[in-house]
Amino acid sequence: MAAYWSRGNQRLKVIIDTNALMIPVQFNVDIFDELQRLGFDEFVVPRSVLNELDSLIDRSKGKDKMAAKVARSLADRCEVAELTGFADDVIVELADNTGAAVLTNDIKLKKRLQEKDITVVYLRQKNRLATT
């Protein structure tokens, strides 16, 4: 767990959830600038998150579809973890196994992560990211 906070030669890794990739469109916050401000320099997106975004693009309309398309293109800036299944389960397992933090605004996922003492990065006051 503490490995991700160990600066030395370690890179600070954060796993990004589906709803977090939509923050730039919904709240006009550059998540990558904010994550770097917080010290993170390695961004990971599970395949299951990409699958969720593809599904949202297919079934959404209007603003939601646009947000999902932008989110899908932002995911190209991240390393893809080839893990599939229910996205929340994949994220919890990956974070638990790697010691990475998780960027999410999902209240249920945030609670699950905090129960496992995993650092959560979240949108605060709709204008910046913060950690738990």
C-alpha positions in Angstrom: 0.0 0.0 0.0 2.5 2.6 1.1 4.6 1.9 -2.0 2.7 4.4 -4.1 3.5 7.2 -1.6 7.2 6.3 -1.5 8.7 9.0 -3.8 12.4 7.9 -4.2 12.5 6.1 -7.6 8.9 5.0 -7.3 6.3 6.4 -9.6 3.0 7.5 -8.1 0.3 5.5 -9.7 -3.5 6.3 -9.9 -6.2 4.1 -11.3 -8.9 6.2 -13.0 -12.6 5.2 -12.9 -15.2 5.8 -15.6 -16.9 8.7 -14.0 -13.6 10.4 -13.3 -12.7 10.4 -17.0 -15.9 12.4 -17.5 -14.9 15.1 -15.0 -13.2 17.3 -17.7 -16.5 17.7 -19.7 -18.8 17.8 -16.7 -16.9 20.2 -14.5 -14.2 21.7 -16.7 -11.4 20.3 -14.6 -8.2 19.0 -16.2 -7.8 15.8 -14.3 -4.3 15.1 -15.5 -3.0 18.6 -14.4 -4.7 18.1 -11.1 -3.3 14.6 -10.6 0.2 15.8 -11.4 -0.3 18.7 -8.9 -1.0 16.0 -6.3 2.1 14.1 -7.3 0.8 11.4 -9.5 2.7 10.6 -12.6 1.4 7.2 -13.8 -2.2 6.9 -14.9 -3.9 3.5 -15.3 -7.3 2.6 -16.8 -8.6 -1.0 -16.5 -10.0 -2.5 -19.7 -13.4 -2.8 -17.9 -13.5 1.0 -17.7 -12.9 1.3 -21.4 -15.7 -1.2 -22.0 -18.0 0.9 -19.8 -17.2 4.0 -21.8 -17.8 2.2 -25.1 -21.2 1.1 -23.8 -22.0 4.6 -22.7 -21.1 5.9 -26.1 -23.3 3.4 -27.8 -26.4 3.9 -25.6 -26.2 7.6 -24.6 -27.3 10.7 -26.3 -26.5 14.4 -26.2 -24.2 15.7 -23.5 -23.7 12.2 -21.9 -22.6 10.8 -25.2 -20.2 13.7 -25.8 -18.7 13.3 -22.3 -18.2 9.6 -22.8 -16.5 10.2 -26.2 -14.1 12.8 -24.6 -13.5 10.4 -21.7 -12.7 7.6 -24.1 -10.1 9.8 -25.9 -8.6 10.9 -22.6 -8.1 7.3 -21.6 -5.5 7.1 -24.5 -3.2 9.1 -22.1 -3.3 6.2 -19.7 -1.7 2.7 -19.4 -4.4 0.1 -20.0 -4.6 -2.7 -17.4 -6.0 -5.7 -19.3 -8.5 -6.7 -16.7 -12.1 -7.3 -17.4 -15.2 -7.9 -15.2 -17.4 -5.5 -13.2 -15.3 -2.3 -13.2 -15.7 -1.5 -9.5 -14.5 -5.0 -8.5 -11.5 -4.8 -11.0 -10.5 -1.3 -9.6 -10.7 -2.4 -6.0 -8.6 -5.6 -6.7 -6.1 -3.7 -8.8 -5.6 -0.9 -6.3 -5.3 -3.5 -3.4 -2.7 -5.5 -5.3 -0.6 -2.5 -6.5 -1.0 0.0 -3.8 -2.2 2.6 -6.3 -4.7 5.3 -5.5 -8.0 5.5 -7.3 -9.6 8.6 -8.9 -13.4 8.3 -8.6 -16.5 10.2 -7.7 -18.6 7.0 -7.2 -19.7 7.1 -3.5 -20.1 3.3 -3.2 -16.7 2.6 -4.8 -15.1 5.3 -2.6 -16.5 3.6 0.5 -15.3 0.2 -0.6 -11.8 1.6 -1.2 -11.7 3.4 2.1 -12.7 0.2 3.9 -9.5 -1.3 2.4 -7.4 1.7 3.4 -6.8 2.6 -0.3 -6.2 6.3 -1.1 -9.1 7.9 -3.0 -8.7 10.9 -5.2 -12.0 12.8 -5.8 -13.4 16.0 -7.1 -13.7 18.6 -4.3 -15.9 21.7 -4.6 -16.4 20.9 -8.3 -13.1 22.6 -9.2 -10.1 20.6 -8.0 -9.0 17.1 -7.0 -8.2 16.1 -3.4 -7.2 12.9 -1.7 -8.6 11.1 1.3 
